[in-house]
């Protein structure tokens, strides 16, 4: 019951922003996000309105875990940069359609963080409110939704 109340509270905070912001081009969004990171800026935050409902619920669940576990959640690194800190360089962003589904797209970001190569795959779904990010995976073996759900 407490978990449901926390999720509902998060939705009440996030809903106005979710209705106000849309992503019309997932590839451009990821490219712009990594250009910001290359300049030393911050990655997009978990509560941002461009996530699917499924991902927002998983982030809210992890937030609840943090509240009950002295600030330690299941996600213990910045998934946008595949690390705790960042010095992003050598960014390349590409996109591909999902075969047989025009409402899904995979955007791949290849970059170096402190000189270490990384490849992340961002899985997008088109909704009536615009494109929404539904998951992220890394060539190093992690998947964001699985970390948020199972640690």
DRENTORKOL-3810 file (N, C-alpha, C; in nm, 4 decimals):
REM DRENTORKOL-3810
@n.u->0.0818; n.v->-0.1194; n.w->0.0000; ca.u->0.0000; ca.v->0.0000; ca.w->0.0000; c.u->0.0865; c.v->0.1262; c.w->0.0000
@n.u->0.1930; n.v->0.1262; n.w->0.0824; ca.u->0.2814; ca.v->0.2426; ca.w->0.0869; c.u->0.3461; c.v->0.2645; c.w->-0.0491
@n.u->0.3858; n.v->0.1554; n.w->-0.1155; ca.u->0.4475; ca.v->0.1662; ca.w->-0.2480; c.u->0.3506; c.v->0.2322; c.w->-0.3463
@n.u->0.2244; n.v->0.1907; n.w->-0.3428; ca.u->0.1255; ca.v->0.2496; ca.w->-0.4332; c.u->0.1059; c.v->0.3982; c.w->-0.4047
@n.u->0.1068; n.v->0.4353; n.w->-0.2780; ca.u->0.0942; ca.v->0.5769; ca.w->-0.2432; c.u->0.2141; c.v->0.6568; c.w->-0.2920
@n.u->0.3343; n.v->0.5992; n.w->-0.2800; ca.u->0.4548; ca.v->0.6682; ca.w->-0.3277; c.u->0.4506; c.v->0.6863; c.w->-0.4790
@n.u->0.4061; n.v->0.5838; n.w->-0.5503; ca.u->0.3960; ca.v->0.5934; ca.w->-0.6964; c.u->0.2912; c.v->0.6977; c.w->-0.7344
@n.u->0.1775; n.v->0.6942; n.w->-0.6643; ca.u->0.0723; ca.v->0.7930; ca.w->-0.6931; c.u->0.1210; c.v->0.9347; c.w->-0.6669
@n.u->0.1953; n.v->0.9531; n.w->-0.5575; ca.u->0.2493; ca.v->1.0861; ca.w->-0.5265; c.u->0.3470; c.v->1.1308; c.w->-0.6343
@n.u->0.4308; n.v->1.0386; n.w->-0.6797; ca.u->0.5249; ca.v->1.0727; ca.w->-0.7858; c.u->0.4509; c.v->1.1139; c.w->-0.9122
@n.u->0.3438; n.v->1.0424; n.w->-0.9442; ca.u->0.2661; ca.v->1.0769; ca.w->-1.0632; c.u->0.2033; c.v->1.2155; c.w->-1.0528
@n.u->0.1549; n.v->1.2495; n.w->-0.9357; ca.u->0.0941; ca.v->1.3817; ca.w->-0.9190; c.u->0.1962; c.v->1.4927; c.w->-0.9434
@n.u->0.3205; n.v->1.4678; n.w->-0.9058; ca.u->0.4262; ca.v->1.5656; ca.w->-0.9278; c.u->0.4681; c.v->1.5677; c.w->-1.0747
@n.u->0.4775; n.v->1.4501; n.w->-1.1353; ca.u->0.5329; ca.v->1.4389; ca.w->-1.2705; c.u->0.4309; c.v->1.4638; c.w->-1.3815
@n.u->0.3039; n.v->1.4425; n.w->-1.3559; ca.u->0.2038; ca.v->1.4488; ca.w->-1.4618; c.u->0.2001; c.v->1.5821; c.w->-1.5357
@n.u->0.1994; n.v->1.6980; n.w->-1.4683; ca.u->0.1957; ca.v->1.8232; ca.w->-1.5441; c.u->0.3150; c.v->1.8380; c.w->-1.6385
@n.u->0.4338; n.v->1.8002; n.w->-1.5931; ca.u->0.5517; ca.v->1.8090; ca.w->-1.6795; c.u->0.5422; c.v->1.7092; c.w->-1.7932
@n.u->0.4901; n.v->1.5911; n.w->-1.7659; ca.u->0.4791; ca.v->1.4882; ca.w->-1.8696; c.u->0.3879; c.v->1.5351; c.w->-1.9819
@n.u->0.2843; n.v->1.6078; n.w->-1.9462; ca.u->0.1932; ca.v->1.6568; ca.w->-2.0490; c.u->0.2539; c.v->1.7729; c.w->-2.1271
@n.u->0.3496; n.v->1.8415; n.w->-2.0678; ca.u->0.4063; ca.v->1.9603; ca.w->-2.1305; c.u->0.5226; c.v->1.9297; c.w->-2.2242
@n.u->0.5958; n.v->1.8213; n.w->-2.2025; ca.u->0.7155; ca.v->1.7945; ca.w->-2.2814; c.u->0.6946; c.v->1.6738; c.w->-2.3709
@n.u->0.7379; n.v->1.6855; n.w->-2.4943; ca.u->0.7342; ca.v->1.5724; ca.w->-2.5855; c.u->0.8705; c.v->1.5586; c.w->-2.6505
@n.u->0.9005; n.v->1.4369; n.w->-2.6902; ca.u->1.0197; ca.v->1.4098; ca.w->-2.7697; c.u->0.9698; c.v->1.3732; c.w->-2.9080
@n.u->1.0046; n.v->1.4544; n.w->-3.0063; ca.u->0.9589; ca.v->1.4278; ca.w->-3.1424; c.u->1.0599; c.v->1.3481; c.w->-3.2232
@n.u->1.1857; n.v->1.3461; n.w->-3.1794; ca.u->1.2912; ca.v->1.2753; ca.w->-3.2506; c.u->1.3881; c.v->1.2135; c.w->-3.1490
@n.u->1.3742; n.v->1.0843; n.w->-3.1206; ca.u->1.4603; ca.v->1.0209; ca.w->-3.0204; c.u->1.6091; c.v->1.0324; c.w->-3.0514
@n.u->1.6475; n.v->1.0217; n.w->-3.1772; ca.u->1.7893; ca.v->1.0322; ca.w->-3.2117; c.u->1.8431; c.v->1.1711; c.w->-3.1783
@n.u->1.7690; n.v->1.2750; n.w->-3.2125; ca.u->1.8120; ca.v->1.4117; ca.w->-3.1817; c.u->1.8157; c.v->1.4342; c.w->-3.0309
@n.u->1.7194; n.v->1.3778; n.w->-2.9587; ca.u->1.7169; ca.v->1.3925; ca.w->-2.8133; c.u->1.8426; c.v->1.3318; c.w->-2.7509
@n.u->1.8782; n.v->1.2116; n.w->-2.7925; ca.u->1.9979; ca.v->1.1458; ca.w->-2.7380; c.u->2.1228; c.v->1.2223; c.w->-2.7793
@n.u->2.1291; n.v->1.2648; n.w->-2.9025; ca.u->2.2451; ca.v->1.3433; ca.w->-2.9491; c.u->2.2602; c.v->1.4708; c.w->-2.8664
@n.u->2.1502; n.v->1.5431; n.w->-2.8463; ca.u->2.1539; ca.v->1.6666; ca.w->-2.7667; c.u->2.1951; c.v->1.6383; c.w->-2.6214
@n.u->2.1456; n.v->1.5275; n.w->-2.5661; ca.u->2.1798; ca.v->1.4916; ca.w->-2.4279; c.u->2.3292; c.v->1.4649; c.w->-2.4146
@n.u->2.3870; n.v->1.3959; n.w->-2.5109; ca.u->2.5309; ca.v->1.3665; ca.w->-2.5029; c.u->2.6167; c.v->1.4883; c.w->-2.5374
@n.u->2.5663; n.v->1.5785; n.w->-2.6197; ca.u->2.6390; ca.v->1.7039; ca.w->-2.6415; c.u->2.6449; c.v->1.7836; c.w->-2.5111
@n.u->2.5360; n.v->1.7826; n.w->-2.4352; ca.u->2.5340; ca.v->1.8487; ca.w->-2.3046; c.u->2.6346; c.v->1.7836; c.w->-2.2103
@n.u->2.6388; n.v->1.6505; n.w->-2.2087; ca.u->2.7339; ca.v->1.5794; ca.w->-2.1238; c.u->2.8781; c.v->1.6081; c.w->-2.1657
@n.u->2.9040; n.v->1.6182; n.w->-2.2957; ca.u->3.0399; ca.v->1.6496; ca.w->-2.3432; c.u->3.0858; c.v->1.7865; c.w->-2.2936
@n.u->2.9911; n.v->1.8786; n.w->-2.2774; ca.u->3.0237; ca.v->2.0129; ca.w->-2.2286; c.u->3.0275; c.v->2.0191; c.w->-2.0759
@n.u->3.0133; n.v->1.9027; n.w->-2.0099; ca.u->3.0187; ca.v->1.8991; ca.w->-1.8642; c.u->2.8841; c.v->1.9171; c.w->-1.7970
@n.u->2.7778; n.v->1.9171; n.w->-1.8760; ca.u->2.6441; ca.v->1.9322; ca.w->-1.8198; c.u->2.5939; c.v->1.8056; c.w->-1.7538
@n.u->2.4718; n.v->1.8124; n.w->-1.7048; ca.u->2.4092; ca.v->1.7015; ca.w->-1.6323; c.u->2.3283; c.v->1.6128; c.w->-1.7269
@n.u->2.3199; n.v->1.4828; n.w->-1.6946; ca.u->2.2328; ca.v->1.3938; ca.w->-1.7730; c.u->2.0867; c.v->1.4204; c.w->-1.7383
@n.u->1.9947; n.v->1.3799; n.w->-1.8236; ca.u->1.8520; ca.v->1.3918; ca.w->-1.7900; c.u->1.8210; c.v->1.3141; c.w->-1.6618
@n.u->1.7269; n.v->1.3618; n.w->-1.5845; ca.u->1.6923; ca.v->1.3005; ca.w->-1.4567; c.u->1.5874; c.v->1.1917; c.w->-1.4739
@n.u->1.5798; n.v->1.1035; n.w->-1.3738; ca.u->1.4894; ca.v->0.9890; ca.w->-1.3840; c.u->1.3433; c.v->1.0295; c.w->-1.3933
@n.u->1.3032; n.v->1.1334; n.w->-1.3296; ca.u->1.1635; ca.v->1.1711; ca.w->-1.3282; c.u->1.1190; c.v->1.2485; c.w->-1.4509
@n.u->1.2100; n.v->1.2633; n.w->-1.5452; ca.u->1.1777; ca.v->1.3402; ca.w->-1.6646; c.u->1.0601; c.v->1.2768; c.w->-1.7384
@n.u->0.9785; n.v->1.3585; n.w->-1.8008; ca.u->0.8552; ca.v->1.3089; ca.w->-1.8617; c.u->0.8737; c.v->1.2314; c.w->-1.9916
@n.u->0.9955; n.v->1.2065; n.w->-2.0343; ca.u->1.0124; ca.v->1.1340; ca.w->-2.1602; c.u->1.0270; c.v->0.9841; c.w->-2.1391
@n.u->1.0071; n.v->0.9337; n.w->-2.0175; ca.u->1.0098; ca.v->0.7902; ca.w->-1.9918; c.u->0.8690; c.v->0.7321; c.w->-2.0063
@n.u->0.8611; n.v->0.6027; n.w->-2.0405; ca.u->0.7310; ca.v->0.5355; ca.w->-2.0445; c.u->0.6781; c.v->0.5205; c.w->-1.9022
@n.u->0.5497; n.v->0.4934; n.w->-1.8922; ca.u->0.4887; ca.v->0.4699; ca.w->-1.7618; c.u->0.5586; c.v->0.3551; c.w->-1.6891
@n.u->0.5950; n.v->0.2520; n.w->-1.7629; ca.u->0.6632; ca.v->0.1368; ca.w->-1.7037; c.u->0.7941; c.v->0.1787; c.w->-1.6381
@n.u->0.8744; n.v->0.2594; n.w->-1.7081; ca.u->1.0021; ca.v->0.3021; ca.w->-1.6526; c.u->0.9829; c.v->0.3981; c.w->-1.5353
@n.u->0.8862; n.v->0.4879; n.w->-1.5447; ca.u->0.8599; ca.v->0.5782; ca.w->-1.4327; c.u->0.8215; c.v->0.4998; c.w->-1.3077
@n.u->0.7430; n.v->0.3937; n.w->-1.3247; ca.u->0.7049; ca.v->0.3110; ca.w->-1.2101; c.u->0.8273; c.v->0.2397; c.w->-1.1517
@n.u->0.9179; n.v->0.1923; n.w->-1.2367; ca.u->1.0392; ca.v->0.1258; ca.w->-1.1874; c.u->1.1303; c.v->0.2243; c.w->-1.1137
@n.u->1.1429; n.v->0.3461; n.w->-1.1659; ca.u->1.2225; ca.v->0.4478; ca.w->-1.0957; c.u->1.1589; c.v->0.4814; c.w->-0.9607
@n.u->1.0260; n.v->0.4926; n.w->-0.9571; ca.u->0.9573; ca.v->0.5225; ca.w->-0.8312; c.u->0.9766; c.v->0.4090; c.w->-0.7310
@n.u->0.9748; n.v->0.2851; n.w->-0.7795; ca.u->0.9986; ca.v->0.1703; ca.w->-0.6921; c.u->1.1404; c.v->0.1759; c.w->-0.6348
@n.u->1.2387; n.v->0.2104; n.w->-0.7180; ca.u->1.3760; ca.v->0.2215; ca.w->-0.6696; c.u->1.3899; c.v->0.3354; c.w->-0.5691
@n.u->1.3168; n.v->0.4425; n.w->-0.5911; ca.u->1.3161; ca.v->0.5546; ca.w->-0.4956; c.u->1.2648; c.v->0.5074; c.w->-0.3595
@n.u->1.1631; n.v->0.4245; n.w->-0.3618; ca.u->1.1087; ca.v->0.3691; ca.w->-0.2368; c.u->1.2125; c.v->0.2792; c.w->-0.1686
@n.u->1.2835; n.v->0.1992; n.w->-0.2468; ca.u->1.3900; ca.v->0.1150; ca.w->-0.1917; c.u->1.4951; c.v->0.2029; c.w->-0.1250
@n.u->1.5312; n.v->0.3141; n.w->-0.1905; ca.u->1.6304; ca.v->0.4052; ca.w->-0.1316; c.u->1.5824; c.v->0.4622; c.w->0.0006
@n.u->1.4557; n.v->0.4999; n.w->0.0061; ca.u->1.4010; ca.v->0.5578; ca.w->0.1294; c.u->1.4037; c.v->0.4566; c.w->0.2433
@n.u->1.3863; n.v->0.3298; n.w->0.2106; ca.u->1.3827; ca.v->0.2252; ca.w->0.3124; c.u->1.5197; c.v->0.1641; c.w->0.3402
@n.u->1.6232; n.v->0.2094; n.w->0.2684; ca.u->1.7544; ca.v->0.1441; ca.w->0.2778; c.u->1.8661; c.v->0.2479; c.w->0.2926
@n.u->1.8447; n.v->0.3478; n.w->0.3746; ca.u->1.9469; ca.v->0.4497; ca.w->0.4020; c.u->2.0060; c.v->0.5122; c.w->0.2762
@n.u->1.9220; n.v->0.5384; n.w->0.1786; ca.u->1.9671; ca.v->0.6061; ca.w->0.0574; c.u->2.0303; c.v->0.5168; c.w->-0.0471
@n.u->2.0332; n.v->0.3872; n.w->-0.0241; ca.u->2.0917; ca.v->0.2942; ca.w->-0.1211; c.u->1.9801; c.v->0.2283; c.w->-0.2019
@n.u->1.9777; n.v->0.2570; n.w->-0.3305; ca.u->1.8801; ca.v->0.1942; ca.w->-0.4178; c.u->1.9432; c.v->0.0806; c.w->-0.4966
@n.u->1.8686; n.v->0.0298; n.w->-0.5899; ca.u->1.9185; ca.v->-0.0788; ca.w->-0.6742; c.u->2.0144; c.v->-0.0265; c.w->-0.7799
@n.u->1.9903; n.v->0.0939; n.w->-0.8271; ca.u->2.0749; ca.v->0.1560; ca.w->-0.9293; c.u->2.1826; c.v->0.2363; c.w->-0.8582
@n.u->2.3074; n.v->0.1956; n.w->-0.8722; ca.u->2.4152; ca.v->0.2616; ca.w->-0.7988; c.u->2.5176; c.v->0.3297; c.w->-0.8893
@n.u->2.4757; n.v->0.3654; n.w->-1.0106; ca.u->2.5619; ca.v->0.4388; ca.w->-1.1031; c.u->2.4750; c.v->0.5209; c.w->-1.1959
@n.u->2.5361; n.v->0.6170; n.w->-1.2625; ca.u->2.4643; ca.v->0.6977; ca.w->-1.3598; c.u->2.4572; c.v->0.6240; c.w->-1.4923
@n.u->2.3398; n.v->0.5744; n.w->-1.5266; ca.u->2.3303; ca.v->0.4910; ca.w->-1.6465; c.u->2.3577; c.v->0.5686; c.w->-1.7746
@n.u->2.3315; n.v->0.6986; n.w->-1.7784; ca.u->2.3583; ca.v->0.7777; ca.w->-1.8989; c.u->2.5070; c.v->0.7786; c.w->-1.9323
@n.u->2.5913; n.v->0.7684; n.w->-1.8294; ca.u->2.7369; ca.v->0.7761; ca.w->-1.8497; c.u->2.8065; c.v->0.6449; c.w->-1.8160
@n.u->2.7293; n.v->0.5451; n.w->-1.7753; ca.u->2.7830; ca.v->0.4135; ca.w->-1.7396; c.u->2.8906; c.v->0.4270; c.w->-1.6317
@n.u->2.8646; n.v->0.5116; n.w->-1.5316; ca.u->2.9614; ca.v->0.5309; ca.w->-1.4247; c.u->2.9115; c.v->0.6284; c.w->-1.3199
@n.u->2.9966; n.v->0.6553; n.w->-1.2222; ca.u->2.9635; ca.v->0.7500; ca.w->-1.1159; c.u->2.9869; c.v->0.8943; c.w->-1.1606
@n.u->3.0973; n.v->0.9181; n.w->-1.2281; ca.u->3.1360; ca.v->1.0508; ca.w->-1.2760; c.u->3.1541; c.v->1.0431; c.w->-1.4263
@n.u->3.1765; n.v->1.1596; n.w->-1.4869; ca.u->3.1915; ca.v->1.1540; ca.w->-1.6310; c.u->3.2835; c.v->1.2612; c.w->-1.6855
@n.u->3.3482; n.v->1.2194; n.w->-1.7917; ca.u->3.4253; ca.v->1.3058; ca.w->-1.8803; c.u->3.4015; c.v->1.2478; c.w->-2.0192
@n.u->3.2909; n.v->1.2878; n.w->-2.0785; ca.u->3.2415; ca.v->1.2275; ca.w->-2.2020; c.u->3.3118; c.v->1.2879; c.w->-2.3237
@n.u->3.3493; n.v->1.1995; n.w->-2.4162; ca.u->3.4106; ca.v->1.2433; ca.w->-2.5424; c.u->3.3801; c.v->1.1407; c.w->-2.6508
@n.u->3.4162; n.v->1.1757; n.w->-2.7738; ca.u->3.4040; ca.v->1.0842; ca.w->-2.8885; c.u->3.2637; c.v->1.0253; c.w->-2.9034
@n.u->3.1631; n.v->1.1092; n.w->-2.8981; ca.u->3.0243; ca.v->1.0629; ca.w->-2.9047; c.u->2.9824; c.v->1.0396; c.w->-3.0496
@n.u->2.9153; n.v->0.9277; n.w->-3.0702; ca.u->2.8528; ca.v->0.8954; ca.w->-3.1985; c.u->2.7138; c.v->0.8407; c.w->-3.1683
@n.u->2.6120; n.v->0.8959; n.w->-3.2326; ca.u->2.4739; ca.v->0.8541; ca.w->-3.2092; c.u->2.4128; c.v->0.8105; c.w->-3.3414
@n.u->2.3521; n.v->0.6921; n.w->-3.3406; ca.u->2.2827; ca.v->0.6402; ca.w->-3.4585; c.u->2.1460; c.v->0.5873; c.w->-3.4153
@n.u->2.0579; n.v->0.5690; n.w->-3.5118; ca.u->1.9248; ca.v->0.5169; ca.w->-3.4818; c.u->1.8845; c.v->0.4173; c.w->-3.5888
@n.u->1.7973; n.v->0.3261; n.w->-3.5465; ca.u->1.7398; ca.v->0.2320; ca.w->-3.6417; c.u->1.5948; c.v->0.2061; c.w->-3.6039
@n.u->1.5151; n.v->0.1836; n.w->-3.7054; ca.u->1.3763; ca.v->0.1460; ca.w->-3.6823; c.u->1.3721; c.v->-0.0001; c.w->-3.6404
@n.u->1.2669; n.v->-0.0374; n.w->-3.5698; ca.u->1.2461; ca.v->-0.1766; ca.w->-3.5328; c.u->1.1658; c.v->-0.2411; c.w->-3.6451
@n.u->1.2158; n.v->-0.3487; n.w->-3.6987; ca.u->1.1518; ca.v->-0.4159; ca.w->-3.8109; c.u->1.0067; c.v->-0.4492; c.w->-3.7780
@n.u->0.9178; n.v->-0.4044; n.w->-3.8638; ca.u->0.7759; ca.v->-0.4350; ca.w->-3.8492; c.u->0.7030; c.v->-0.3513; c.w->-3.7461
@n.u->0.7663; n.v->-0.2495; n.w->-3.6877; ca.u->0.6986; ca.v->-0.1677; ca.w->-3.5871; c.u->0.7469; c.v->-0.0232; c.w->-3.5965
@n.u->0.6695; n.v->0.0583; n.w->-3.6667; ca.u->0.7067; ca.v->0.1989; ca.w->-3.6859; c.u->0.7004; c.v->0.2798; c.w->-3.5567
@n.u->0.6395; n.v->0.2242; n.w->-3.4529; ca.u->0.6262; ca.v->0.2952; ca.w->-3.3260; c.u->0.7353; c.v->0.2591; c.w->-3.2260
@n.u->0.8405; n.v->0.1944; n.w->-3.2737; ca.u->0.9554; ca.v->0.1626; ca.w->-3.1879; c.u->1.0831; c.v->0.1988; c.w->-3.2611
@n.u->1.1801; n.v->0.2439; n.w->-3.1842; ca.u->1.3092; ca.v->0.2833; ca.w->-3.2413; c.u->1.4186; c.v->0.2532; c.w->-3.1392
@n.u->1.5357; n.v->0.2163; n.w->-3.1892; ca.u->1.6521; ca.v->0.1939; ca.w->-3.1038; c.u->1.7563; c.v->0.2984; c.w->-3.1409
@n.u->1.7993; n.v->0.3756; n.w->-3.0425; ca.u->1.9033; ca.v->0.4765; ca.w->-3.0629; c.u->2.0271; c.v->0.4281; c.w->-2.9870
@n.u->2.1388; n.v->0.4241; n.w->-3.0576; ca.u->2.2639; ca.v->0.3774; ca.w->-2.9982; c.u->2.3590; c.v->0.4945; c.w->-2.9810
@n.u->2.4126; n.v->0.5062; n.w->-2.8601; ca.u->2.5134; ca.v->0.6083; ca.w->-2.8298; c.u->2.6451; c.v->0.5374; c.w->-2.8004
@n.u->2.7458; n.v->0.5694; n.w->-2.8780; ca.u->2.8815; ca.v->0.5212; ca.w->-2.8513; c.u->2.9612; c.v->0.6417; c.w->-2.8041
@n.u->3.0360; n.v->0.6253; n.w->-2.6940; ca.u->3.1102; ca.v->0.7363; ca.w->-2.6370; c.u->3.2230; c.v->0.6822; c.w->-2.5494
@n.u->3.3132; n.v->0.7709; n.w->-2.5146; ca.u->3.4162; ca.v->0.7391; ca.w->-2.4167; c.u->3.3858; c.v->0.8151; c.w->-2.2891
@n.u->3.4045; n.v->0.7485; n.w->-2.1762; ca.u->3.3935; ca.v->0.8129; ca.w->-2.0461; c.u->3.5280; c.v->0.7926; c.w->-1.9769
@n.u->3.5995; n.v->0.9020; n.w->-1.9554; ca.u->3.7365; ca.v->0.8963; ca.w->-1.9043; c.u->3.8225; c.v->0.8035; c.w->-1.9898
@n.u->3.7988; n.v->0.8073; n.w->-2.1214; ca.u->3.8785; ca.v->0.7286; ca.w->-2.2146; c.u->3.8326; c.v->0.5852; c.w->-2.2338
@n.u->3.7358; n.v->0.5391; n.w->-2.1541; ca.u->3.6858; ca.v->0.4019; ca.w->-2.1664; c.u->3.5671; c.v->0.3992; c.w->-2.2628
@n.u->3.5715; n.v->0.3131; n.w->-2.3661; ca.u->3.4609; ca.v->0.3075; ca.w->-2.4617; c.u->3.3344; c.v->0.2469; c.w->-2.4001
@n.u->3.2211; n.v->0.3014; n.w->-2.4381; ca.u->3.0902; ca.v->0.2537; ca.w->-2.3924; c.u->2.9933; c.v->0.2562; c.w->-2.5092
@n.u->2.9013; n.v->0.1624; n.w->-2.5095; ca.u->2.7923; ca.v->0.1622; ca.w->-2.6060; c.u->2.6627; c.v->0.1370; c.w->-2.5307
@n.u->2.5681; n.v->0.2309; n.w->-2.5438; ca.u->2.4366; ca.v->0.2180; ca.w->-2.4819; c.u->2.3303; c.v->0.2163; c.w->-2.5904
@n.u->2.2281; n.v->0.1355; n.w->-2.5691; ca.u->2.1144; ca.v->0.1250; ca.w->-2.6609; c.u->1.9909; c.v->0.1756; c.w->-2.5874
@n.u->1.9259; n.v->0.2758; n.w->-2.6444; ca.u->1.8074; ca.v->0.3383; ca.w->-2.5868; c.u->1.6861; c.v->0.2912; c.w->-2.6672
@n.u->1.5895; n.v->0.2296; n.w->-2.5988; ca.u->1.4723; ca.v->0.1703; ca.w->-2.6631; c.u->1.3525; c.v->0.2633; c.w->-2.6455
@n.u->1.3011; n.v->0.3121; n.w->-2.7564; ca.u->1.1950; ca.v->0.4133; ca.w->-2.7565; c.u->1.0651; c.v->0.3565; c.w->-2.8106
@n.u->0.9534; n.v->0.4086; n.w->-2.7581; ca.u->0.8197; ca.v->0.3760; ca.w->-2.8063; c.u->0.7446; c.v->0.5053; c.w->-2.8338
@n.u->0.6743; n.v->0.5086; n.w->-2.9470; ca.u->0.5905; ca.v->0.6259; ca.w->-2.9775; c.u->0.4564; c.v->0.6088; c.w->-2.9073
@n.u->0.4153; n.v->0.7133; n.w->-2.8350; ca.u->0.2876; ca.v->0.7149; ca.w->-2.7639; c.u->0.2082; c.v->0.8349; c.w->-2.8147
@n.u->0.0821; n.v->0.8472; n.w->-2.7760; ca.u->0.0068; ca.v->0.9670; ca.w->-2.8147; c.u->0.0721; c.v->1.0966; c.w->-2.7659
@n.u->0.1518; n.v->1.0900; n.w->-2.6583; ca.u->0.2186; ca.v->1.2083; ca.w->-2.6026; c.u->0.3569; c.v->1.2313; c.w->-2.6638
@n.u->0.3962; n.v->1.1505; n.w->-2.7600; ca.u->0.5288; ca.v->1.1624; ca.w->-2.8203; c.u->0.6115; c.v->1.0389; c.w->-2.7910
@n.u->0.7380; n.v->1.0435; n.w->-2.8271; ca.u->0.8281; ca.v->0.9309; ca.w->-2.8039; c.u->0.8645; c.v->0.9233; c.w->-2.6567
@n.u->0.8665; n.v->0.7999; n.w->-2.6025; ca.u->0.9002; ca.v->0.7764; ca.w->-2.4631; c.u->1.0082; c.v->0.6681; c.w->-2.4557
@n.u->1.1038; n.v->0.6891; n.w->-2.3665; ca.u->1.2135; ca.v->0.5952; ca.w->-2.3463; c.u->1.1647; c.v->0.4796; c.w->-2.2602
@n.u->1.1767; n.v->0.3554; n.w->-2.3118; ca.u->1.1247; ca.v->0.2392; ca.w->-2.2414; c.u->1.2322; c.v->0.1508; c.w->-2.1800
@n.u->1.3574; n.v->0.1661; n.w->-2.2180; ca.u->1.4641; ca.v->0.0885; ca.w->-2.1555; c.u->1.5984; c.v->0.1329; c.w->-2.2111
@n.u->1.7040; n.v->0.0895; n.w->-2.1430; ca.u->1.8415; ca.v->0.1162; ca.w->-2.1851; c.u->1.9214; c.v->-0.0092; c.w->-2.1567
@n.u->2.0076; n.v->-0.0472; n.w->-2.2506; ca.u->2.0992; ca.v->-0.1581; ca.w->-2.2240; c.u->2.2397; c.v->-0.1169; c.w->-2.2663
@n.u->2.3357; n.v->-0.1878; n.w->-2.2107; ca.u->2.4755; ca.v->-0.1601; ca.w->-2.2381; c.u->2.5410; c.v->-0.2820; c.w->-2.3000
@n.u->2.6359; n.v->-0.2594; n.w->-2.3889; ca.u->2.7124; ca.v->-0.3706; ca.w->-2.4427; c.u->2.7943; c.v->-0.4405; c.w->-2.3347
@n.u->2.8111; n.v->-0.3753; n.w->-2.2198; ca.u->2.8845; ca.v->-0.4393; ca.w->-2.1103; c.u->2.7972; c.v->-0.5384; c.w->-2.0332
@n.u->2.6664; n.v->-0.5439; n.w->-2.0643; ca.u->2.5829; ca.v->-0.6501; ca.w->-2.0096; c.u->2.4672; c.v->-0.6120; c.w->-1.9204
@n.u->2.4497; n.v->-0.4847; n.w->-1.8859; ca.u->2.3383; ca.v->-0.4501; ca.w->-1.7986; c.u->2.2199; c.v->-0.3965; c.w->-1.8793
@n.u->2.1001; n.v->-0.4120; n.w->-1.8190; ca.u->1.9755; ca.v->-0.3571; ca.w->-1.8727; c.u->1.9102; c.v->-0.2782; c.w->-1.7601
@n.u->1.8791; n.v->-0.1527; n.w->-1.7868; ca.u->1.8277; ca.v->-0.0630; ca.w->-1.6837; c.u->1.7055; c.v->-0.1170; c.w->-1.6121
@n.u->1.6059; n.v->-0.1647; n.w->-1.6860; ca.u->1.4822; ca.v->-0.2119; ca.w->-1.6218; c.u->1.5106; c.v->-0.3276; c.w->-1.5271
@n.u->1.6038; n.v->-0.4151; n.w->-1.5622; ca.u->1.6355; ca.v->-0.5285; ca.w->-1.4744; c.u->1.7060; c.v->-0.4822; c.w->-1.3474
@n.u->1.7951; n.v->-0.3835; n.w->-1.3594; ca.u->1.8603; ca.v->-0.3289; ca.w->-1.2393; c.u->1.7571; c.v->-0.2648; c.w->-1.1489
@n.u->1.6664; n.v->-0.1843; n.w->-1.2061; ca.u->1.5669; ca.v->-0.1155; ca.w->-1.1247; c.u->1.4717; c.v->-0.2123; c.w->-1.0558
@n.u->1.4440; n.v->-0.3239; n.w->-1.1208; ca.u->1.3495; ca.v->-0.4192; ca.w->-1.0632; c.u->1.4149; c.v->-0.5191; c.w->-0.9695
@n.u->1.5353; n.v->-0.5642; n.w->-1.0041; ca.u->1.5965; ca.v->-0.6734; ca.w->-0.9284; c.u->1.7300; c.v->-0.6397; c.w->-0.8627
@n.u->1.7880; n.v->-0.5259; n.w->-0.8970; ca.u->1.9146; ca.v->-0.4861; ca.w->-0.8361; c.u->2.0358; c.v->-0.5487; c.w->-0.9003
END
